[in-house]
Amino acid sequence: MLQKDPCLDDILENSEKLENNSNKKNIDGIDTIKLSDIIEKMIEINSIVRIEKIFEEKIVSNNPVVNVVVNDGSARGLLSLWSEQISLLNELNEGDAILIENAHAPKKYKDRIHLALSKSGKISKIESDLPTIDELLKKSNAQRNDFSRKYISELKEGIGAELRGLIVAIHSKEPYFPVCDKCNKKMTLKKGYAVCKCGNKVDEEDENLKWLFLCTCTLDDGSGTIRVTLNNNTNYLDLEELKKIIIDDEEILDVLNNKLLGLDILTSGFTIYDEYLKDTAFRCNNWNKIDIMEEFNKKLKG
């Protein structure tokens, strides 16, 4: 029977430690900053983070780029690595703690920080006492499922909230529309039918035809404003009435302007980062006109 050689085991163990340590960065003497403390246009940024997600390489303006979502528990950031910088990701994996050195922040959209490396910038794997990425994500999920009342000025990407505010603008041109049961995409109405690009065609008055209300508005609560996407989960609107208005080719926006503009609503949902707006937006789970007596009773109870 083969016998283990304890001396050989020690040599192998020590060599593994040396190899691992050679891939780790000594950060003594390096001033670092939390992601949440970074301001737009800041330069010479050093920060300790964990890699949350590495996206596939894509081509932008004829140059390859890889975007990396990073997280340090105080905020999330998007680190863009261009061309030869992409090789810095070699041997790095999602969940690894890294030191970002000599970066700058071209943009900051509320709590979403966009980082880029300078010419002398680099990233390196380190040992860190940051929570694991699973723990960081668990914390984010806990915040997402906390639907306590908040002010718009308090909102950050990825957290849940209950908001009260006034609808001050409506942005959707076609807020109520039929949805294809084959591909789940928006359908258009043509000559009495709901037609989908996939080829599906359904009578516009078919009882089984699914309709979806998605209306993007601006909500103002006095502390700030935010884009909110209202949905079907409401008792305030008569959706059958809206469907009839659309089928009869009447102007639905006139009706919605009368019903929604200036309306005091209560909505529960969560914040997202809107790539088109380059800002935080609010996606509601449900919404309704505010019940003044219910609000009054809540105030009395403290």
Buried (B, 14 or more C-beta within 10 A) or exposed (E): EEEEEEEEEEEEEEEEEEEEEEEBBEBEEEEBBEBBEBEEEBEEBBBBBBBBBBEEEEEEEEEBBBBBBBBBBBBBBBBBBBEEBBEBBEEBEEEBBBBBBBBBBEEBBBBBBBBBBEEEBBBBBBEBEBBEBEEBBEBBEEBBEEBEEBBBEEBBBBBBBBBBBBBBBBEBEEBBBBBBEEEEEBBEBEEEBBBBEEEBEBEBEEEEBBBBBBBBBBBBBEEEBBBBBBBEBBEEBEEEEBBEBBBEEEEBBEBBBEBBEEBBBBBBBBBBBBEEEEBBBBBBEBBBBBEEEEEEEEEEEE
